[in-house]
């Protein structure tokens, strides 16, 4: 019977917090994702100290110390305009993405 208690607790946790936990988790393979308008010629790049890998139509990278907009601008400088940039699963709003794309090559 002792093995049932952890299962019940897990089920209750999923029921109570499942959607919140899933919402907070970043989407895709990285904390950041940058989707370029045009297909890139290279499948990886480095912005300052951040390594980006291209997979399934977007560049992805682990969390970095730079501000989100700075990272977006650095990627846009290298690959051109972006259709989206997400941070921890949350897409930048249209105004911020436009400011990012202003730095595109």
N, C-alpha and C positions, 0 to 999 in steps of 0.2 A: 504494500500500500504506500510505502514511502516514495516510490517512483511516480506515483500518480500526482502528488502535490506539486512537483516542479512543472509537470505538464499543465496542470490547472492554472498555476501562476503564469506560465508562458501564454496560455490561451487568453487569460484575463488581460495581460499586458498588451497583447496584440489587439484585442477588442477595444481597449481603452485608448491606446496610443498608436495603433498601427498606422492610421492615416497621417498623423503628425510626424512620426518617424520617417515614413516613406517620403513625405513632402520635404523634409529637411535634408535628405540625402541628395548629393549631387547626381545629376543624370550623366550617363555616359562614362567614359573611362578616366575622366579627370575632374578636378575641382573647377577648372576653367575649360570652356569650349568656345572655339572661334570658327564660325562657318564662313568661308570665303565665297564671294560671288562667282569667281572663276576657279576652275580646278587648278591646284598648285602644280608647279613643275618639280618641286621637291616634297618629300614626305616627312621631313623633319626640319626644324629650325630652332635657333636659340635666341631669346631676347634677354639681354643682360645675362642673368644666371639661370633663366628658366628654359627648360627643354620642352619643346612642343612636338607632338607626334600626330601625323595625319592618319585618321581612321574613320571609316564610314561617313565620309563627306565633311569632316570637321577636324581641326587641330585641337588637341587636348593637352592639358598640363596640370601638374600638381599645384597646390597652393603656394604662392610666392609672396615675398615681403612688399612688393610694389602695390600701389593703389590700383584698383580694378581698371579705372579709365586709362591709366598709364600702360598697363599690360595690353589692353585692347588697342591702344594707339601704336604700340610697338609691333604688334602682330600685323595691323593694317599697313604699317610702313613697309613690311616685308612681303606681304601677300596680296595687297590691294584691299578694296572695299569688302566689308563683311556684311552678310545678311543677318547675322545674329552673333551675340557674345553673351555667354552665360557664366555666372559666378555662383558656385554652389547650387546649381540647378535653377537659378533665377535669371531670366533674360534681362539684359539692360533695356531700359525704356527707349522709345524711338528718339527722343531728344539726345540722350547720352550716347546712343549708337551713332547718331549723326555727328556729334562732336568727335567721336572716335574715328569715324570714316573721313573726317576732314584731314586727318594725317596720312591717309592712304597714298601709296606711291602712284 
